[in-house]
């Protein structure tokens, strides 16, 4: 067979094409495989990230504390009256005011005492002897029954305290006044916790 220049060139091109085609098929296989690997890696990463977020969120939900209103310490007892309730330690004595006196209560122990009155202003005064034993006075704010009241704290040379807390009335809750004494810092904390546990009964006040 006579070989012309065109025939020679055609044969060369066919040989080159045959030699290149397997390489192209192999390259396509590699590219497709890489694409699948990349897609799988992205899916796995996204799923892991989402799982991590979900686990973290669940942990936060489990550990977040729940706030309670005027929560009394564990083991305390409750004096539950018609117009209010107040908590106190089980080794303290608590009595509601008798009939004929303003609504309120007295709560006491050997080292401290809390008295409270509803709907009555109780101005406090000191005798000359009492005032002479005082070493200082501090004034501040105290939140009781969801309302902001005033706190007056008198210190004595014996290390004791006299506390006066006055909480103003609102449209649904009565004015309440607290007088408290504490023999030392520990009893001061207890009487303040007692005062802080006070809750008025709004429904009762509305009905009056």
C-alpha positions in Angstrom: 0.0 0.0 0.0 1.3 3.4 -1.0 1.7 5.7 1.9 1.0 9.2 1.3 1.9 12.1 3.6 -1.8 12.4 4.6 -1.9 8.7 5.4 1.2 8.9 7.6 -0.2 11.9 9.4 -3.5 10.2 10.0 -1.9 7.1 11.4 0.2 9.2 13.7 -2.8 11.1 15.0 -4.7 7.8 15.6 -1.8 6.4 17.5 -1.6 9.5 19.6 -5.3 9.4 20.2 -5.2 5.8 21.3 -2.3 6.5 23.7 -4.0 9.6 25.2 -7.5 8.1 25.6 -6.7 5.7 28.5 -4.9 8.5 30.2 -8.0 10.8 29.8 -10.2 8.0 31.2 -7.9 7.5 34.1 -7.8 11.2 34.8 -11.6 11.4 34.7 -11.8 8.6 37.2 -9.4 10.3 39.6 -11.3 13.6 39.3 -14.6 12.0 40.0 -13.2 10.1 43.0 -11.7 13.3 44.4 -15.1 15.0 44.0 -16.8 12.2 46.0 -14.2 12.4 48.7 -14.6 16.1 49.0 -18.4 15.9 49.2 -18.2 13.1 51.8 -15.7 15.1 53.9 -18.0 18.2 53.8 -21.1 16.2 54.8 -19.2 14.6 57.6 -17.8 17.9 58.9 -21.2 19.6 58.7 -22.9 16.7 60.6 -20.2 16.7 63.3 -20.4 20.5 63.7 -24.2 20.3 64.0 -24.0 17.5 66.5 -21.5 19.4 68.6 -23.7 22.5 68.7 -26.7 20.3 69.7 -24.8 18.6 72.5 -23.5 22.0 73.8 -27.0 23.5 73.7 -28.4 20.5 75.6 -25.7 20.9 78.2 -26.6 24.5 78.8 -30.3 23.6 79.2 -29.4 21.0 81.8 -27.1 23.3 83.9 -29.0 26.6 83.7 -30.4 27.5 87.2 -34.0 28.3 87.7 -34.7 31.5 89.7 -37.4 31.4 92.4 -39.1 34.3 94.0 -38.1 35.0 97.6 -37.0 31.4 98.1 -36.5 30.4 101.7 -33.5 28.3 102.8 -34.2 24.5 102.9 -35.8 23.2 106.0 -37.5 26.4 107.1 -41.1 26.6 108.2 -43.8 28.8 106.9 -46.1 31.1 108.8 -49.1 31.3 106.4 -51.7 33.9 107.3 -54.7 35.5 105.6 -52.8 38.4 104.2 -49.2 37.3 104.0 -46.7 34.4 104.4 -43.2 34.5 105.8 -40.6 31.7 106.4 -38.4 31.2 109.4 -35.9 28.6 110.8 -37.5 25.6 112.4 -35.8 26.3 115.8 -37.3 29.9 115.9 -40.7 30.7 117.3 -43.3 32.4 115.2 -46.7 33.8 116.1 -49.2 36.0 114.3 -50.4 39.1 116.0 -53.5 38.5 118.1 -57.0 39.9 117.3 -57.2 43.6 118.0 -53.7 44.3 116.9 -52.6 45.3 113.4 -52.1 42.3 111.1 -48.5 41.1 111.4 -46.3 38.6 113.3 -43.4 38.2 115.7 -40.6 35.7 115.0 -37.9 35.3 117.5 -35.0 33.1 118.8 -32.3 33.5 121.5 -30.2 35.7 119.2 -32.6 37.6 117.0 -36.1 38.9 116.5 -38.3 40.1 113.6 -41.6 42.0 114.0 -43.8 43.0 111.1 -46.9 45.0 110.6 -49.2 45.5 107.6 -50.9 48.7 106.7 -49.4 50.5 109.7 -46.5 53.0 109.8 -44.3 52.4 112.8 -41.9 55.3 113.5 -38.9 54.1 115.5 -37.4 56.1 118.3 -34.5 55.3 120.7 -34.1 56.2 124.4 -31.1 58.2 125.4 -29.5 55.0 126.8 -30.1 53.1 123.6 -28.8 55.9 121.4 -25.7 56.1 123.5 -24.8 52.5 122.8 -25.1 52.9 119.0 -21.8 53.1 117.1 -23.2 53.9 113.6 -26.0 54.0 111.1 -26.2 52.8 107.5 -29.0 53.4 105.1 -29.8 51.6 101.9 -32.3 49.7 99.8 -33.8 46.2 100.1 -36.1 44.4 97.8 -39.0 42.6 99.6 -42.1 41.0 98.0 -41.0 42.3 94.6 -40.9 45.9 95.8 -38.1 48.1 96.7 -38.0 49.3 100.3 -35.7 51.3 102.6 -33.3 49.7 105.1 -31.9 51.5 108.1 -29.2 49.6 110.0 -28.0 50.7 113.5 -24.9 49.1 115.0 -24.2 48.7 118.7 -21.0 48.6 120.7 -21.9 45.0 121.7 -21.7 43.9 118.1 -25.4 43.7 117.7 -27.8 45.3 115.1 -31.1 47.0 115.0 -32.7 46.9 111.5 -35.8 48.8 110.2 -37.2 47.9 106.8 -40.1 49.9 105.3 -41.8 48.7 102.1 -44.3 51.1 100.5 -47.8 50.1 99.4 -48.8 49.5 95.8 -52.2 49.2 94.1 -52.2 45.5 94.9 -50.0 45.1 98.0 -50.1 46.8 101.4 -47.4 48.8 103.2 -45.3 46.6 105.5 -42.9 47.6 108.2 -40.2 45.3 109.8 -38.3 45.8 113.0 -35.5 43.3 113.6 -32.7 42.8 116.2 -29.7 40.6 115.7 -27.0 39.7 118.3 -24.2 39.3 115.8 -23.4 39.0 112.0 -24.8 35.4 111.8 -28.1 36.4 113.3 -28.2 39.5 111.1 -28.0 37.3 108.0 -30.9 35.1 109.3 -33.2 38.0 110.1 -32.6 39.5 106.7 -33.4 36.2 105.1 -36.6 36.0 107.1 -37.6 39.5 105.9 -36.7 38.6 102.4 -39.0 35.6 102.4 -42.1 37.7 103.1 -44.9 37.6 100.5 -48.1 39.5 100.5 -51.3 37.8 99.3 -52.4 40.1 96.5 -55.9 38.4 96.1 -56.7 39.0 99.7 -55.7 42.7 99.5 -57.8 43.2 96.4 -60.9 41.7 98.1 -60.6 44.1 101.1 
